[in-house]
Amino acid sequence: MKPRLIVGIVFMVLFTSLVMYNFSQSISSYVDFEQASTLDGNRIHVIGEWVRDEPSSFSRETMTFSFTMKDESGNVRQVRYAGPKPNNFEQADQLVVIGSMRNNVFHSSDMLIKCPSKYNDASGMEFTAVE
Amino acid sequence: MIGIIGSSAIILAFLSAVAATIFYYLAAANKYHNAENVANFFYMLKGSMVLFASGLLLYILLTNQFQYYYVFNYTSLDLQTRYLIAAFYSGQEGSFLLWILCGFLVGLGILKYTEDTYRSPVMFFMTLTQAFLLSMIVGISLYFFDLGASPFRTLFSEMSDAPVFRSNPDFIPADGSGLNDLLRSPWIVIHPPIIFIGFAMMTVPFAFALASLWKRKYHEWIYPALPWTLGANLALLTAIFLAGYWAYETLSFGGYWAWDPVENASLVPWIFGMAGIHTMLIQKKSTIAHKGSIIFAVLAYATIIYQTFLTRSGVLGEASVHSFVDLGLYNQLLLFVLTITALGAGLILYRYKELPKPQKEAALLSREFLMFSGAFILFMTGFVIILGTSSPILGRLFVANPTPPDPVFYNQWTLPFAILIAVFTVLTQYIWWKKQDAESLSSELISPTFAASIVTVVTIMLADIDNLWYMVYLFAAYFAVIGNSIIMVRLIARKPKLIGGTVTHIGLGVLFLGFLGAAYDRPLLDQETRNYNRAVLAGQVMDSDGFPVHQTIEFIELERGKPKLLDNRYMVTYLDAEITNHNRPGEQRYKIHFENINNPDDQFYLYPIVYPMLANSAPGAIEWTVEPEIRTGLTRDLYMYVAGSALVDQEIERMNRETAQQGMQTITGMGADQALAAEEQNTVEIRRGSEITFGDYTVHFVNFQNVAETEIEDETILAVRASIQITHNDTEVSEVVNPLFVIFDSDEGPMAYSPPSSISEFEASVRFTEVNPNSETITLEFDGITGEVTRDWILLAAEHKPFISVVWLGTFLLMFGFSISIFRRWQDQKKREAKAKAEKRKIEEVHLEEEKELEDIIA
């Protein structure tokens, strides 16, 4: 075997393992509120729906937006999002809140909003990250 | 009726595409003499049917025929014509149709310009992909499954269970559900056609690569394929730029790129296309790259199809929140991906042994080896991005129910690749134009290295860059710009036609510089918020439950007329807001004043916009959105939007009240308690000569006034007026009114009479309802003014975004470079073809002469 080929193969193996390892570290699982309360970390993802009947409000003292969300297992919890009410919040039929659970309140630093798309092919707008 | 004709046209187009594929196959396999003509006939038939169906779809869109699902779903009566036209590709079905249309036009180009050897096999692969695409929109139900979804299906067929259709199957809605307000932008309207032109053009190198494998002509295919690949890359780049620009100026997430799977879907084919272009260029000089050219050409197209599968099949929609209307095309799309991959991989493996390979290993410092390594880095970049985008599938290897990777994953991996790519562009360019050894190369590279180092150090100091990776990256980007510029200047002097490559590389370097700006986006905050954020980062802030707060605040509250100093530089004042109804009903415009405290001349007004998306929202749940205001600068943009305001809250309340009223028209009158509460809210007691604050107003009881004799009726016991001055606290608008109080004698004893006096300035009125002569106090009852304080405030999110203009400049340079290269490669191919033809003619002539001589001899 040619030395350059060996170097190439070793390099590729190293590269692939490193990428795969890093990839596995940068993804996480979607969980529900119950599971979230047992997990550590600030980037826990919970999918759910906004409970429209419950009050939601923006507090100008803490600069957070509070609302109630029901996760996919049916757990209902209050979510406190660090920011004003996102743009397309009312239209959302699904939300992903990212953050951590403390005292039965989910503190979310990021929120992803899934809207029923009108224009589902050509744009990245269906999935607007709000930061 | 139109629907049936349209659907039939698509079915006929699909069948013709299948027939054309079969006959192109026969022609390529040299089975029948006439096969190619038959195939061409079917190809043209398919094309006419696609054109016809497209015309019909456009017709039903322009004439608002809401009985069709597609028309109902994507348009409404209030849409301007250009958006009605754009609705053509607003949905999956129409965008497939547009893609097919572009593919047909590209196929015409192939038919016209491709030489005989490659034509039939190339057309075979082209029509095969067309048949697959058409199968997505035929919309016929077979026994066991539905094939595609037709853009011509009716609303009734889509939702026959809906109550309205059960009572009346002929129901036609009066208006459609309309186009999302965010998409009513010229940028996003022209984006899809360009991307589909890119997709269609990227089919060409794929088809040529496979044709070369089939026909075992591994070398010449790159000449005709190269201009198409460059064209595809130019189109993809333009489309990505348009969408990025739209996202930046329309959406409030504040950037042009978010590593969204939909974005990656067009970026990865672009990167693989780039890798392919580079290996094709080496292929002209050396056999090191033949395999690479074929593999990259296949990969570029396969990733287009793979990412189409990811984004349109609902795979992403299930695991992440990526939503694409799932049309049940999962199986068809999967089959498409598998076929393309199997065809590509299968043919490559089948011919692998035969493919040309280099006689001896290329030297490390040869242009071939350097360029090939560059292409390989591009490949690895694309690979990482695909891996991330595939997280809903591949992530299952590691966790259940995987989320998309954190954007950090993409940033961390692409950064070192970008550094390598930037450096390689310079090394390769220096070697490309002149054979060099290590020594001569290093001596030539001294000046660009030196120059790049100086600008890097200056930038690091000016921009306060403290990340080591960023420093290296910055140097690499400057190195690419400067190194390639030197080469370009040299080339302009000698062969200006050949500067395409260097211009592209300069553009890439500039683009890389621009990208770094995104790492230095900085919110404009006042001192208080900054102190708070610093405390949060230090872990010193606890919430009411005693847990540390992690989230910093990146926006500020501004009260009307009260300036705040942002970023220690700008005195920012919210001046006022008005409902302009400018572009859409209910649109609000905010007026914000910026003044640089270091430089009084540097002051300006910005007008961010907020509007309700009435077209898309259900009454009672009106969605509000913003139009960011951007002040473009040479080195940085000032980007801002109003994230919330008193006016929006007030409007939401008003709209909800109106909806509630419409819903409950039968309920009139208030309960007694409520009425009492309302009265208390509106009533004020005030002593003569005194002033009190009432809600947003100051009420001044100036004095009593006598009532003129003529006004007094006989029964009157007492008649008096009060002179009241009402002043709005914020605006200082003021009005004086003189409400009347009368006590008169009636059959039932003395009665009080207090008519309302209107306060026209505030659209309100006041009644003088009681008087206490002893204490000289009176009671006033207001209507339209309440004691509630309504402070006028906005939440302002403002950011400095460095180097945005640099990103656009880099993109334009790239586009320009691509265009030059396309022109040059196209001419190359033309020349080569002409030469080949001339040679062929020469051979034929010789042949003829020989025959003639032979005949002469015989005679």
Interface residues (C-beta under 8 A of the other chain):
Chain A: K2 R4 F15 V19 M20 N22 F23 S24 S26 I27 S28 S29 Y30 V31 N42 R43 H45 I47 R52 F58 R60 T62 M63 T64 A82 G83 P84 K85 N87 N88 F89 E90 Q91 Q94 L95 V96 G99 S100 R102 N103 V105 H107 S109 L112 I113 K114 C115 P116 S117 K118 Y119 N120 D121 A122 S123 G124 M125 E126 F127 T128 A129 V130 E131
Chain B: N73 Y74 Y89 S90 G91 Q92 S95 S177 G178 L179 N180 L182 L183 I188 H191 P192 I195 A243 W246 A247 L251 S252 F253 G254 A258 D260 V262 E263 T311 R312 A319 S320 V321 H322 S323 F324 V325 E361 M380 F383 V384 L387 G388 S391 L394 G395 L397 F398 V399 A400 N401 P402 T403 P404 P405 D406 V408 F409 Q412 W413 D543 D545 F547 V549 H550 Q551 T552 I553 E554 F555 E557 M613 N616 S617 A621 I622 E623 W624 T625 V626 A643 G644 W793 L795 A797
